[in-house]
Amino acid sequence: MRAIAVEENARRTASNPLLSEILRMSRELYSGPISVEVISDPETPGESWTVLNVEAAGDPKDIVKVRCEWHERLARQFPDSVSTVQLSICPSA
């Protein structure tokens, strides 16, 4: 199993206007806390992915609907980020 490096990166978020806009868009859809991690695979140096970790409560169908809306908005508003920004949803009670 390959190792994956994870780095919480609040400073990078604050200094990255594009990521700040993606976070703003995400907050419109998810009211809970959102954390940002930068993940990289040591086997592919130079490549990294930004993961937004969100919490979502409610009916699973509604969670999926909002997730689809997030991906559609990301593709429409930030098309260059589709391959480098990911969403991770943690269901909450």
Residue frames relative to the residue before (quaternion, step in Angstrom):
aa qw qx qy qz dx dy dz
M 1.0000 0.0000 0.0000 0.0000 0.00 0.00 0.00
R 0.4054 -0.7279 0.5035 0.2288 3.54 -0.86 1.00
A 0.4302 -0.6771 0.5336 0.2679 3.54 -1.14 0.66
I 0.1385 -0.7664 0.6223 0.0791 3.53 -1.10 0.73
A 0.3078 -0.7526 0.5568 0.1697 3.55 -0.81 1.02
V 0.0957 -0.7801 0.6175 0.0297 3.54 -0.96 0.93
E 0.0248 -0.7980 0.6011 -0.0364 3.52 -0.89 0.99
E 0.3089 -0.7014 0.6076 0.2086 3.57 -0.78 1.03
N 0.0435 -0.8619 0.5020 -0.0577 3.54 -0.69 1.01
A 0.0240 -0.8342 0.5504 -0.0222 3.59 0.53 1.16
R 0.6436 0.5275 -0.3398 0.4382 3.62 0.97 -0.74
R 0.6441 0.5101 -0.3261 0.4675 3.58 0.97 -0.82
T 0.6265 0.5416 -0.3313 0.4521 3.59 1.02 -0.80
A 0.6834 0.5006 -0.2911 0.4446 3.57 0.84 -0.97
S 0.7485 0.3979 -0.2245 0.4807 3.58 1.02 -0.72
N 0.6509 0.4961 -0.3141 0.4813 3.59 1.26 0.03
P 0.3227 -0.7890 0.4857 0.1938 3.62 -0.20 1.22
L 0.6287 0.5352 -0.3421 0.4486 3.61 1.01 -0.74
L 0.6780 0.4751 -0.2911 0.4795 3.56 0.88 -0.92
S 0.6055 0.5453 -0.3544 0.4587 3.58 1.06 -0.64
E 0.6626 0.4897 -0.3037 0.4786 3.59 1.00 -0.77
I 0.6308 0.5130 -0.3328 0.4776 3.60 1.03 -0.72
L 0.6323 0.5138 -0.3249 0.4803 3.59 1.05 -0.73
R 0.6250 0.5316 -0.3411 0.4588 3.59 0.97 -0.80
M 0.6561 0.5049 -0.2990 0.4746 3.57 0.92 -0.92
S 0.6585 0.5162 -0.3023 0.4566 3.58 0.98 -0.85
R 0.6510 0.5170 -0.3143 0.4584 3.59 1.03 -0.76
E 0.5803 0.5656 -0.3747 0.4504 3.58 1.18 -0.43
L 0.7429 0.3969 -0.2078 0.4974 3.58 1.13 -0.64
Y 0.7769 0.2323 -0.1120 0.5744 3.60 1.12 -0.67
S 0.2762 -0.8059 0.5074 0.1292 3.55 -0.57 1.19
G 0.6143 0.5662 -0.3484 0.4251 3.60 1.19 -0.37
P 0.7336 -0.4012 0.3004 0.4590 3.54 -1.30 -0.12
I 0.1331 -0.7554 0.6374 0.0734 3.53 -1.19 0.69
S 0.0675 -0.7776 0.6239 0.0401 3.55 -0.84 0.97
V 0.2817 -0.7533 0.5777 0.1392 3.53 -1.22 0.59
E 0.0283 -0.7711 0.6361 -0.0052 3.53 -1.00 0.93
V 0.2340 -0.7156 0.6342 0.1758 3.52 -1.19 0.59
I 0.1091 -0.8101 0.5761 0.0034 3.54 -0.64 1.18
S 0.0163 0.7855 -0.6183 0.0205 3.53 -1.01 0.84
D 0.3361 -0.7109 0.5864 0.1945 3.51 -1.26 0.54
P 0.4553 -0.7164 0.4519 0.2743 3.61 -0.61 1.08
E 0.6334 0.5430 -0.3368 0.4365 3.60 1.16 -0.48
T 0.7513 0.2535 -0.1860 0.5802 3.58 1.26 -0.22
P 0.1203 -0.8300 0.5418 0.0555 3.57 0.42 1.21
G 0.7511 0.3730 -0.2881 0.4623 3.51 -1.08 0.75
E 0.6857 0.4101 -0.2869 0.5285 3.59 1.22 -0.26
S 0.0954 0.7753 -0.6216 0.0584 3.54 -1.03 0.79
W 0.2351 -0.7492 0.6052 0.1310 3.52 -1.29 0.45
T 0.3046 -0.7184 0.5951 0.1925 3.52 -1.10 0.73
V 0.1092 -0.7965 0.5941 0.0263 3.55 -0.79 1.07
L 0.1883 -0.7480 0.6278 0.1047 3.53 -0.89 1.02
N 0.1782 -0.7794 0.5971 0.0653 3.55 -0.67 1.18
V 0.0029 0.8089 -0.5853 0.0548 3.56 -0.65 1.15
E 0.3242 -0.6948 0.5974 0.2351 3.52 -1.32 0.32
A 0.0151 -0.7905 0.6123 -0.0061 3.54 -1.07 0.75
A 0.1397 -0.7766 0.6115 0.0585 3.55 -1.00 0.89
G 0.5924 0.5974 -0.4238 0.3356 3.53 -1.24 0.37
D 0.7686 -0.3327 0.2829 0.4675 3.47 -1.37 -0.29
P 0.5453 -0.6439 0.4199 0.3342 3.62 -0.86 0.88
K 0.6161 0.5436 -0.3558 0.4453 3.61 1.04 -0.68
D 0.6552 0.4996 -0.3098 0.4745 3.58 1.04 -0.78
I 0.6202 0.5377 -0.3395 0.4592 3.58 1.04 -0.77
V 0.6608 0.4923 -0.3029 0.4789 3.58 0.96 -0.86
K 0.6289 0.5424 -0.3341 0.4458 3.59 0.98 -0.81
V 0.6785 0.4696 -0.2910 0.4843 3.60 0.91 -0.90
R 0.6143 0.5415 -0.3463 0.4576 3.59 1.02 -0.74
C 0.6519 0.5022 -0.3109 0.4756 3.59 0.96 -0.85
E 0.6368 0.5167 -0.3272 0.4695 3.57 1.00 -0.79
W 0.6173 0.5414 -0.3457 0.4542 3.61 1.00 -0.81
H 0.6868 0.4792 -0.2873 0.4649 3.60 0.86 -0.96
E 0.6405 0.5174 -0.3291 0.4623 3.60 0.99 -0.77
R 0.6740 0.4836 -0.2984 0.4720 3.58 0.93 -0.88
L 0.6133 0.5373 -0.3511 0.4602 3.59 1.01 -0.76
A 0.6836 0.4893 -0.2874 0.4591 3.59 0.86 -0.96
R 0.6909 0.4788 -0.2780 0.4649 3.59 1.00 -0.79
Q 0.7760 0.3747 -0.1857 0.4721 3.59 0.83 -1.01
F 0.8066 0.1494 -0.0394 0.5705 3.57 1.08 -0.75
P 0.0346 -0.8714 0.4880 0.0366 3.62 0.75 0.98
D 0.6483 0.5247 -0.3332 0.4397 3.61 1.05 -0.60
S 0.6734 0.5092 -0.2897 0.4508 3.60 1.24 -0.30
V 0.4219 0.7467 -0.4471 0.2542 3.59 1.25 -0.19
S 0.7472 0.4004 -0.2353 0.4754 3.60 0.93 -0.77
T 0.7469 0.4066 -0.2261 0.4751 3.61 1.20 -0.23
V 0.7091 0.3688 -0.2513 0.5459 3.60 1.26 -0.16
Q 0.0816 -0.8070 0.5849 -0.0070 3.54 -0.78 1.10
L 0.2980 -0.7302 0.5888 0.1770 3.54 -1.29 0.45
S 0.0728 -0.7658 0.6386 0.0207 3.54 -0.97 0.95
I 0.1364 -0.8138 0.5635 0.0389 3.58 -0.62 1.15
C 0.1256 -0.7605 0.6346 0.0562 3.53 -0.90 1.02
P 0.3463 -0.7395 0.5321 0.2239 3.62 -0.50 1.11
S 0.1049 -0.7780 0.6163 0.0614 3.54 -1.04 0.79
A 0.5863 -0.6109 0.4087 0.3406 3.54 -1.22 0.49
